[in-house]
Amino acid sequence: MRKALAVGRKEFRQIARDGRTLSVLLVVPVLFLLLFGYALNWDIHHVKMAVNDQDRSPESRALVQAFVRSTYFDLVGEVSDRGIGALMDAGTVRAVLVIPDGTARRLHGGEPAPIQVLIDGDDANTATTVQGYVQSLLETQSAKYRLQAYPRAGRPPVRVEPRVWYNPELRSVLFLVPGLIAYIAMLTAVISTALSVVREKERGTMEQVRMAPLGALSYVTGKSIPYLIVSLVSSFGIVVAAMWLFDLPMRGSWLVLLLTLTLFLLGALGLGLFVSTISDSQQVAFQIAALASFMPTLLLSGFIFPIASMPVWLQATTYLVPARYFLVALRGIVLKGTGPAVFWPDLLALALFATAVIGLAAVRLRREWA
């Protein structure tokens, strides 16, 4: 560890001398946040639904079947009153259809029957579309009951009462900003470290490092430490700026956020170091790093396009993208106030990815030194 810290001190001095690298790490992320945060306003959708059927009647089952047959909703199963919060917090479902007791009696008695739909609003795009689907489906069912049960009634028999959790105002910015944080942090962390080892090769200092009593893993660890610290400062700066500029809430723990950011950035830095070990010039390293971080994070993480709406083979590919897991954890922390007990599989995936790419970078570098 002492050797790794020595490399880290050297890298800190090098970063301090290189004003361009420091400005890229600290200033550019905030500029990206301002540009994308104000310019983007993209609404999309997809849904998994649970049912809380308190009526248990043929009419209530017909309502559920209407949702299933529409193909807009995938029925996950039934849920009790107490289980709704856990399912919504974990992101297992995006909507819960609540059919109160006495619905059938009200329909046959000519009274309006209120049907409640709870919607997860952490993705405002999906929530808006879900709300529209629900409204349309229940209006269609209401028209059928009006014709069958009491055609002369003036009021619709089924009344929709939607309720959006976590983001009642359906502000798209609360969906976009966490994705921007992942995108900006991934891009800057990968590119900054991707250039570090190649820089040593081009300047001819790699031979001096090889002659030093230093293992490949210690060298890689030492290279990562300063960039990890700078990236953490930059990422927290983005979060604070988002809270100030876009009213992003912080309902969870800052310590859990620190843990999540650290695991995510370690993976990003490790990926950058691996790219650096397989590149012969800074130009090549930059191109590979941009391709490896930009495209997957933007397209395959669920940031813009819902993963559930992708083809099955592409959904399988998204499991290799660390931003997929980071976004689940980040939105859970800032929007839902959930803790590691809910999204621990995502933290485990981030830890495994970081271990794998840092290990690959060390193995690759060891082969070059052999």
Backbone torsions as a table, in degrees:
resi	resn	phi	psi	omega
1	MET	NA	-33.7	179.7
2	ARG	-62.4	-38.3	178.5
3	LYS	-68.2	-41.1	178.9
4	ALA	-62.5	-40.2	178.6
5	LEU	-65.2	-34.8	177.8
6	ALA	-64.3	-42.4	176.3
7	VAL	-63.9	-38.6	179.4
8	GLY	-62.3	-42.1	178.2
9	ARG	-62.7	-41.8	178.2
10	LYS	-61.7	-41.9	-178.1
11	GLU	-68.0	-35.9	176.6
12	PHE	-60.7	-43.8	179.5
13	ARG	-62.9	-39.1	-179.0
14	GLN	-66.6	-40.2	178.3
15	ILE	-65.1	-41.6	-178.9
16	ALA	-62.7	-34.3	179.4
17	ARG	-75.7	-28.2	-176.5
18	ASP	-94.1	93.2	-177.4
19	GLY	-64.7	-30.7	-179.4
20	ARG	-66.4	-43.4	179.1
21	THR	-63.4	-43.0	-179.1
22	LEU	-64.8	-38.9	178.9
23	SER	-68.5	-35.3	177.4
24	VAL	-63.0	-40.9	-176.0
25	LEU	-75.2	-31.4	-172.6
26	LEU	-107.7	-35.7	-173.5
27	VAL	-94.9	-45.9	-176.0
28	VAL	-58.4	-41.4	179.0
29	PRO	-57.0	-39.9	179.6
30	VAL	-68.7	-36.8	177.5
31	LEU	-64.8	-40.6	176.7
32	PHE	-61.5	-41.8	-179.5
33	LEU	-60.8	-44.3	179.5
34	LEU	-63.4	-44.9	-177.1
35	LEU	-65.9	-54.2	-176.1
36	PHE	-73.2	-36.8	-177.3
37	GLY	-62.5	-36.8	-180.0
38	TYR	-88.5	-28.7	-173.8
39	ALA	-84.8	-34.5	-174.6
40	LEU	-85.9	136.7	173.4
41	ASN	-155.8	80.6	-167.6
42	TRP	-116.3	119.4	-178.0
43	ASP	-109.8	125.2	-179.8
44	ILE	-136.0	-169.6	-178.0
45	HIS	-160.1	165.4	155.5
46	HIS	174.8	157.7	-164.9
47	VAL	-143.9	138.3	164.3
48	LYS	-117.4	135.2	-171.0
49	MET	-128.0	142.3	170.5
50	ALA	-114.0	161.0	-177.1
51	VAL	-125.0	133.4	171.4
52	ASN	-113.4	87.0	-175.5
53	ASP	-91.9	101.0	179.5
54	GLN	-90.3	-9.6	-176.2
55	ASP	-90.9	-38.8	179.0
56	ARG	54.5	49.7	-177.7
57	SER	-124.4	164.8	175.2
58	PRO	-57.9	-35.0	-180.0
59	GLU	-66.6	-42.4	179.9
60	SER	-67.4	-38.2	177.6
61	ARG	-66.0	-34.2	177.0
62	ALA	-64.8	-38.1	177.3
63	LEU	-63.4	-43.6	179.4
64	VAL	-62.7	-44.2	-180.0
65	GLN	-63.0	-31.8	176.9
66	ALA	-62.3	-38.4	177.8
67	PHE	-68.6	-42.4	-177.8
68	VAL	-66.5	-44.1	-177.8
69	ARG	-68.0	-21.4	-177.8
70	SER	-67.3	-19.4	-176.6
71	THR	69.1	-1.8	175.1
72	TYR	-80.3	-22.1	-174.3
73	PHE	-123.9	140.4	172.3
74	ASP	-107.3	119.1	-178.0
75	LEU	-78.2	115.5	179.2
76	VAL	-79.7	-38.4	-179.6
77	GLY	154.3	-173.2	178.7
78	GLU	-92.5	154.3	-177.4
79	VAL	-142.5	147.0	177.3
80	SER	-85.8	172.7	178.3
81	ASP	-58.1	-41.8	-176.7
82	ARG	-72.9	-24.1	-176.4
83	GLY	-87.5	-8.1	-176.2
84	ILE	-63.6	-47.4	-177.1
85	GLY	-59.5	-42.1	-179.2
86	ALA	-64.2	-42.0	179.3
87	LEU	-65.4	-40.8	-179.1
88	MET	-70.4	-40.7	179.1
89	ASP	-61.6	-40.9	-177.6
90	ALA	-78.7	-9.7	-178.5
91	GLY	75.6	16.2	178.9
92	THR	-66.2	-36.0	176.8
93	VAL	-129.0	156.0	177.2
94	ARG	-108.9	-9.3	178.8
95	ALA	-151.9	147.0	175.9
96	VAL	-129.6	123.0	178.4
97	LEU	-92.0	117.2	-178.0
98	VAL	-108.2	115.0	179.5
99	ILE	-108.2	108.2	-174.8
100	PRO	-67.5	157.5	174.8
101	ASP	-63.9	137.9	179.5
102	GLY	93.1	7.5	-179.5
103	THR	-62.1	-47.4	-179.7
104	ALA	-61.2	-41.6	-179.3
105	ARG	-62.4	-41.8	179.8
106	ARG	-66.2	-40.6	-179.7
107	LEU	-62.5	-44.5	-179.0
108	HIS	-74.9	-21.9	179.3
109	GLY	-89.3	0.9	178.5
110	GLY	80.9	16.4	179.3
111	GLU	-100.6	149.7	173.7
112	PRO	-63.0	136.3	-179.9
113	ALA	-110.7	107.9	-179.6
114	PRO	-73.5	131.7	176.0
115	ILE	-118.8	123.6	-177.9
116	GLN	-97.9	139.3	175.3
117	VAL	-125.9	118.4	177.5
118	LEU	-94.2	130.3	-174.2
119	ILE	-124.9	134.7	175.4
120	ASP	-75.7	117.1	-175.0
121	GLY	-99.1	12.1	179.2
122	ASP	-66.4	-22.8	171.3
123	ASP	-113.2	96.9	-174.9
124	ALA	-61.8	-31.3	179.7
125	ASN	-63.8	-50.6	179.5
126	THR	-64.4	-42.1	-177.4
127	ALA	-62.1	-40.7	179.1
128	THR	-62.8	-44.5	-179.2
129	THR	-68.7	-40.6	178.0
130	VAL	-59.7	-43.4	-180.0
131	GLN	-60.9	-39.2	177.2
132	GLY	-66.5	-41.3	177.8
133	TYR	-62.0	-45.4	-179.3
134	VAL	-60.4	-47.1	-179.6
135	GLN	-58.3	-44.6	-178.0
136	SER	-66.6	-44.9	-178.6
137	LEU	-63.6	-45.4	-177.5
138	LEU	-72.1	-30.9	174.5
139	GLU	-65.7	-37.6	177.4
140	THR	-64.5	-45.2	178.3
141	GLN	-64.5	-37.7	179.2
142	SER	-63.2	-39.0	178.9
143	ALA	-64.8	-37.0	178.4
144	LYS	-64.6	-44.9	179.6
145	TYR	-65.3	-35.6	-179.2
146	ARG	-63.3	-40.1	179.9
147	LEU	-73.2	-37.5	-174.7
148	GLN	-82.9	-45.4	-169.7
149	ALA	-91.1	-50.2	-178.2
150	TYR	-148.2	81.0	-174.4
151	PRO	-61.5	-20.0	-177.5
152	ARG	-90.2	-4.6	-177.9
153	ALA	-68.8	142.3	-178.4
154	GLY	-89.0	-25.5	-177.4
155	ARG	-95.5	147.8	177.4
156	PRO	-67.5	136.9	-177.8
157	PRO	-69.8	-30.9	179.8
158	VAL	-108.2	122.7	-179.2
159	ARG	-112.5	126.1	-177.3
160	VAL	-86.0	134.6	175.4
161	GLU	-127.1	81.0	-179.6
162	PRO	-74.3	146.0	176.8
163	ARG	-139.2	121.5	-176.5
164	VAL	-99.1	125.9	177.9
165	TRP	-92.5	152.3	172.0
166	TYR	72.0	-28.8	-178.7
167	ASN	-147.7	67.1	-172.8
168	PRO	-57.2	-30.7	-178.0
169	GLU	-84.2	-3.3	-179.4
170	LEU	53.4	47.2	178.7
171	ARG	-79.6	120.2	-178.6
172	SER	-62.7	-27.5	-177.0
173	VAL	-63.9	-30.6	179.3
174	LEU	-71.3	-19.7	173.5
175	PHE	-87.2	-39.1	-174.3
176	LEU	-77.1	-38.8	-173.4
177	VAL	-63.0	-45.6	175.4
178	PRO	-57.6	-36.9	176.3
179	GLY	-65.6	-38.3	177.3
180	LEU	-65.5	-37.5	178.0
181	ILE	-60.8	-45.7	178.6
182	ALA	-63.6	-44.1	-177.2
183	TYR	-63.8	-48.6	-177.2
184	ILE	-67.4	-44.6	-179.4
185	ALA	-62.6	-43.4	-179.6
186	MET	-63.8	-47.1	-175.9
187	LEU	-62.6	-49.3	-176.4
188	THR	-69.6	-38.1	-178.3
189	ALA	-68.4	-44.5	-178.7
190	VAL	-65.3	-46.8	-176.7
191	ILE	-66.5	-40.3	-177.6
192	SER	-62.7	-43.8	-179.7
193	THR	-79.3	-27.0	178.7
194	ALA	-61.9	-28.7	-178.8
195	LEU	-87.6	-13.2	-170.5
196	SER	-70.6	-50.7	-178.0
197	VAL	-70.0	-39.7	178.7
198	VAL	-61.7	-35.8	178.4
199	ARG	-60.2	-39.4	177.7
200	GLU	-63.8	-39.8	-180.0
201	LYS	-64.6	-45.3	-176.3
202	GLU	-68.9	-32.1	-179.6
203	ARG	-85.8	-6.6	178.2
204	GLY	80.0	10.4	-179.2
205	THR	-88.1	-7.2	-179.7
206	MET	-65.0	-33.3	178.6
207	GLU	-63.7	-37.5	177.4
208	GLN	-64.8	-39.2	178.7
209	VAL	-65.4	-39.9	-179.9
210	ARG	-63.6	-34.1	-179.1
211	MET	-77.8	-16.8	-179.3
212	ALA	-74.1	152.0	178.3
213	PRO	-74.6	71.2	-170.0
214	LEU	-139.2	127.7	177.5
215	GLY	-80.4	161.2	-178.8
216	ALA	-62.7	-41.3	-178.8
217	LEU	-65.9	-40.0	177.7
218	SER	-64.0	-39.3	179.6
219	TYR	-65.1	-46.0	179.9
220	VAL	-63.4	-42.0	179.0
221	THR	-62.9	-44.4	179.5
222	GLY	-64.2	-36.4	176.7
223	LYS	-64.3	-33.2	-174.6
224	SER	-79.0	-32.3	-171.0
225	ILE	-56.0	-54.3	-177.3
226	PRO	-64.3	-38.7	179.4
227	TYR	-68.3	-32.6	176.5
228	LEU	-63.8	-45.2	-178.9
229	ILE	-64.2	-46.6	-179.8
230	VAL	-63.8	-41.0	-179.5
231	SER	-67.0	-35.6	177.1
232	LEU	-64.9	-43.9	177.6
233	VAL	-61.0	-43.9	179.6
234	SER	-63.1	-43.6	-178.0
235	SER	-66.6	-42.4	176.6
236	PHE	-65.5	-32.9	175.7
237	GLY	-63.5	-37.9	178.1
238	ILE	-65.5	-42.9	-179.7
239	VAL	-62.1	-46.5	-179.9
240	VAL	-63.6	-42.0	178.4
241	ALA	-62.7	-39.1	179.0
242	ALA	-66.5	-37.2	177.4
243	MET	-65.0	-37.7	-176.9
244	TRP	-79.0	-43.1	-174.4
245	LEU	-83.0	-38.2	-171.7
246	PHE	-118.5	11.0	179.0
247	ASP	57.1	37.5	175.3
248	LEU	-66.7	124.8	-178.9
249	PRO	-76.0	162.9	173.8
250	MET	-132.2	87.3	-173.1
251	ARG	-93.9	-8.6	-177.8
252	GLY	-107.1	-158.7	-175.7
253	SER	-95.0	135.8	175.8
254	TRP	-67.0	-33.5	178.9
255	LEU	-66.0	-40.7	177.5
256	VAL	-66.1	-37.7	176.2
257	LEU	-62.3	-41.6	177.8
258	LEU	-61.2	-44.8	178.5
259	LEU	-61.0	-45.5	-178.0
260	THR	-64.6	-45.4	178.6
261	LEU	-62.8	-40.2	-179.5
262	THR	-62.3	-46.7	179.5
263	LEU	-63.0	-42.5	-179.7
264	PHE	-65.1	-44.3	-178.5
265	LEU	-70.1	-34.0	176.2
266	LEU	-60.5	-42.3	176.6
267	GLY	-64.1	-41.8	179.4
268	ALA	-64.7	-43.5	179.2
269	LEU	-65.9	-40.3	178.0
270	GLY	-63.3	-39.4	177.2
271	LEU	-63.4	-41.3	177.7
272	GLY	-63.3	-40.8	178.4
273	LEU	-65.7	-38.5	177.9
274	PHE	-63.6	-43.4	176.6
275	VAL	-60.0	-39.4	-178.8
276	SER	-64.2	-35.7	-178.2
277	THR	-73.4	-21.6	-178.7
278	ILE	-101.3	5.2	-178.3
279	SER	-110.1	149.3	-179.3
280	ASP	-103.7	-12.2	179.7
281	SER	-145.6	159.4	179.9
282	GLN	-65.5	-32.1	179.5
283	GLN	-64.8	-45.5	178.7
284	VAL	-65.8	-42.2	-180.0
285	ALA	-61.4	-41.1	179.5
286	PHE	-63.5	-43.1	-178.2
287	GLN	-65.8	-44.9	179.9
288	ILE	-65.6	-43.0	-179.2
289	ALA	-63.4	-42.6	179.3
290	ALA	-63.8	-41.2	-179.9
291	LEU	-67.6	-40.6	-176.5
292	ALA	-73.7	-22.9	-177.3
293	SER	-105.8	-40.9	-174.5
294	PHE	-67.0	-57.7	-172.7
295	MET	-64.8	-51.7	-178.9
296	PRO	-61.7	-42.7	-177.5
297	THR	-66.4	-37.7	-177.2
298	LEU	-76.8	-39.4	-169.7
299	LEU	-104.4	-28.0	-169.7
300	LEU	-115.9	11.8	-177.2
301	SER	-102.2	-9.1	-172.6
302	GLY	89.1	6.6	179.7
303	PHE	-65.6	-49.2	-178.4
304	ILE	-111.2	-47.7	-176.2
305	PHE	-104.3	126.7	179.8
306	PRO	-60.2	130.8	-178.4
307	ILE	-64.0	-36.3	-176.6
308	ALA	-64.1	-21.3	-179.0
309	SER	-91.2	-1.6	-179.8
310	MET	-82.8	161.3	172.9
311	PRO	-60.3	155.6	-174.8
312	VAL	-59.3	-41.6	-178.0
313	TRP	-65.5	-33.7	178.7
314	LEU	-75.8	-34.0	174.4
315	GLN	-59.7	-40.1	178.4
316	ALA	-63.2	-36.4	179.1
317	THR	-64.4	-32.5	-176.6
318	THR	-65.1	-18.8	178.4
319	TYR	-68.3	-13.4	177.3
320	LEU	-91.8	-1.6	-176.6
321	VAL	-99.3	112.9	-177.1
322	PRO	-62.6	-29.2	-179.3
323	ALA	-63.4	-26.0	176.7
324	ARG	-58.1	-47.0	-178.2
325	TYR	-74.1	-37.2	-178.9
326	PHE	-63.8	-39.7	-179.2
327	LEU	-66.0	-38.7	177.5
328	VAL	-60.7	-46.8	-179.2
329	ALA	-67.9	-43.3	-176.7
330	LEU	-64.6	-45.8	178.4
331	ARG	-66.2	-33.5	176.3
332	GLY	-64.3	-38.8	-178.1
333	ILE	-72.0	-54.1	-170.5
334	VAL	-80.1	-33.4	-175.2
335	LEU	-98.7	-35.6	-174.7
336	LYS	-104.6	-19.0	-178.0
337	GLY	73.1	22.7	-180.0
338	THR	-82.7	164.5	-178.3
339	GLY	-116.8	-175.3	-177.5
340	PRO	-59.7	-24.0	179.5
341	ALA	-62.0	-24.8	-178.9
342	VAL	-89.0	-45.0	-174.1
343	PHE	-113.4	29.9	179.6
344	TRP	-59.7	-33.2	176.6
345	PRO	-60.2	-33.6	179.2
346	ASP	-71.0	-39.0	176.1
347	LEU	-64.9	-39.7	177.9
348	LEU	-63.2	-41.7	178.8
349	ALA	-62.9	-41.0	177.5
350	LEU	-63.3	-41.7	179.4
351	ALA	-64.5	-41.8	179.4
352	LEU	-65.4	-40.9	178.9
353	PHE	-63.5	-45.3	179.9
354	ALA	-61.0	-44.5	179.5
355	THR	-62.0	-41.9	-177.0
356	ALA	-65.9	-48.3	-174.6
357	VAL	-73.1	-35.8	176.6
358	ILE	-66.2	-40.9	177.3
359	GLY	-62.6	-42.7	178.3
360	LEU	-63.0	-39.7	178.5
361	ALA	-63.1	-41.7	179.7
362	ALA	-66.4	-42.1	179.4
363	VAL	-64.0	-44.3	179.9
364	ARG	-62.0	-43.0	-179.6
365	LEU	-67.5	-38.4	179.2
366	ARG	-62.1	-38.1	177.9
367	ARG	-66.9	-36.3	177.8
368	GLU	-66.2	-34.8	-177.6
369	TRP	-79.7	-19.9	-175.5
370	ALA	-67.9	NA	NA
